[in-house]
């Protein structure tokens, strides 16, 4: 059965356990993560979305992952938290998009993933006030960050031409908290020293 045409857009938020700034992207995924292994949580707030005739407006999902060494070496473990409000059709569509099975940006990572950890369902709450934001999904994920500033007081630092599957240009952020306890992945940080990032995102099936 052919994959239907699809597109989703909205806001993307991420924290990881690397020090600010995460070295993985500027190191072209060939450098060792700050803590040896990289653990990340990428949350997506869908503002507008369709998967064939299925509407995805207003839903969210979170991709959780762990890379045991340099990201480019592969063997990633990846899992998914889907929105508890989603119907079976909507959840299946989100899983296809988030896993890369339906094509699109996440499909480029498929060769790096060694293990799919499965999916959990939870109510996902997004909160945004200017450059500060938080994402909470039951007891599975609780993360927050604030956009990083340079010398200009009127704008946050951005990282462009990254090749990141979520967004090619994103705003750098300092993570104020990152708690993950889901699908066998557990990590917690409240030091304020870890990496965060966020951006608008717009994906479609290729």
C-alpha positions in Angstrom: 0.0 0.0 0.0 1.4 3.3 -1.1 2.2 5.9 1.6 -0.2 8.8 1.4 0.9 12.4 0.8 1.6 14.1 4.1 2.9 17.3 5.7 3.3 18.6 9.2 4.5 21.9 10.6 4.8 23.5 14.0 7.4 23.9 16.7 10.3 21.6 17.6 12.0 21.5 21.0 15.0 19.4 22.1 17.4 18.9 25.0 20.3 16.4 25.2 22.8 15.4 27.8 25.7 17.0 26.0 27.3 20.2 27.4 26.2 23.5 25.8 26.9 23.7 22.8 26.4 20.1 21.8 29.5 19.0 19.8 27.8 16.4 17.6 26.6 18.6 14.8 29.6 20.9 14.4 31.7 17.7 14.7 29.7 16.2 11.8 28.6 13.3 14.2 32.2 12.1 14.2 33.2 13.4 17.7 32.6 11.9 21.0 29.5 13.3 22.9 30.3 15.4 26.0 29.3 12.5 28.3 30.5 9.7 26.1 27.1 8.7 25.0 24.4 11.1 23.8 20.8 10.9 25.1 18.3 13.2 23.5 14.6 14.1 23.6 13.1 15.8 20.5 9.5 17.1 20.9 7.3 18.2 18.1 4.2 20.3 18.5 2.1 19.9 15.4 0.2 23.1 14.6 -1.0 21.9 11.2 -0.7 18.5 9.7 -2.3 15.9 7.4 -1.5 12.3 6.5 -3.6 11.6 3.5 -7.2 12.3 4.8 -6.2 12.1 8.5 -5.8 15.5 10.3 -2.9 15.8 12.8 -3.7 19.4 13.8 -2.9 20.1 17.5 -1.2 16.8 18.3 2.4 16.2 19.5 5.0 13.5 19.7 8.5 13.1 21.3 11.4 11.1 19.8 13.7 9.7 22.5 17.1 8.3 21.7 20.5 7.1 22.9 23.7 6.9 20.9 26.3 4.8 22.7 29.4 6.4 21.0 29.9 9.0 18.3 26.6 9.5 16.6 28.0 8.6 13.2 28.9 5.1 14.4 25.2 4.3 14.6 23.7 1.6 16.8 21.2 4.2 18.1 18.3 3.1 20.4 15.2 5.1 19.6 11.7 5.2 21.0 8.5 7.3 20.7 6.0 9.0 22.9 2.7 9.7 21.1 -0.1 12.0 22.0 -2.7 10.3 24.2 -5.4 12.3 22.4 -4.6 10.7 19.1 -6.9 8.2 17.5 -5.5 4.9 16.3 -5.3 6.4 12.7 -3.5 9.5 14.0 -1.1 7.5 16.2 -0.2 5.2 13.3 0.4 8.3 11.1 2.6 10.0 13.6 4.6 6.7 14.2 5.1 6.4 10.4 6.3 10.0 10.2 8.5 10.0 13.3 10.1 6.7 12.5 10.9 7.7 8.9 8.8 4.8 7.5 6.7 7.3 5.6 9.8 9.1 4.2 10.6 12.7 5.0 13.5 14.0 7.1 13.5 11.2 9.7 14.1 8.6 7.0 17.7 9.8 6.7 18.4 8.5 10.1 17.1 5.0 9.6 20.6 3.6 8.8 21.9 4.8 12.2 19.2 3.2 14.3 20.0 -0.3 15.7 17.1 -0.8 18.0 13.5 0.5 18.1 12.4 0.7 21.8 8.7 0.9 21.1 6.1 3.6 21.9 4.3 5.0 24.9 1.2 7.1 24.9 0.9 10.2 27.2 -0.7 13.5 27.4 1.9 16.0 26.1 1.9 19.6 27.3 3.8 22.3 25.5 4.4 25.7 27.1 6.1 28.7 25.5 6.8 32.2 26.8 9.1 34.1 24.5 12.5 32.4 24.5 11.6 30.0 27.4 9.7 26.8 26.9 8.9 23.5 28.5 7.5 20.1 27.4 6.0 17.5 29.8 4.6 14.1 29.0 3.3 12.4 32.1 6.2 10.8 34.0 8.1 10.0 30.8 9.6 13.4 29.8 9.9 16.8 31.6 12.2 19.3 30.0 12.7 23.0 29.8 15.1 25.5 28.3 15.7 29.2 27.6 17.2 30.6 24.4 20.9 31.5 24.6 22.0 35.1 24.0 25.2 36.5 22.6 26.1 40.2 22.6 22.8 41.3 21.2 20.1 41.8 23.9 17.2 41.6 21.4 17.8 38.2 19.8 18.9 34.7 20.6 21.8 32.8 19.1 21.1 30.7 16.1 22.8 27.8 14.4 22.4 27.6 10.6 23.0 25.1 7.8 23.1 22.3 10.3 21.6 19.4 8.3 19.6 18.5 11.4 16.5 16.5 10.4 14.2 18.6 12.6 15.3 22.0 11.3 18.2 23.2 9.3 18.4 26.4 11.4 17.5 26.4 15.1 17.9 28.6 18.1 20.5 27.5 20.7 19.2 27.2 24.3 20.4 26.4 27.8 18.5 23.4 29.3 17.2 24.2 32.8 16.0 20.7 33.3 15.9 17.4 31.4 14.2 14.3 32.9 13.5 11.2 30.8 12.2 7.9 32.2 10.6 5.9 29.4 11.2 2.8 27.2 14.3 1.8 29.1 15.9 5.3 28.7 16.6 7.2 31.9 18.5 10.4 32.5 18.1 13.5 34.6 19.8 16.9 34.6 19.1 20.2 36.4 22.6 21.7 36.2 21.7 24.4 33.7 24.8 23.4 31.7 23.3 21.1 29.2 22.3 21.7 25.6 18.9 22.7 24.3 17.6 23.9 20.9 14.3 24.8 19.2 12.9 26.0 16.0 9.8 26.0 13.8 9.7 22.8 11.7 8.0 21.9 8.4 8.1 18.4 7.0 6.5 16.6 4.2 6.7 13.2 2.6 9.2 12.9 -0.2 
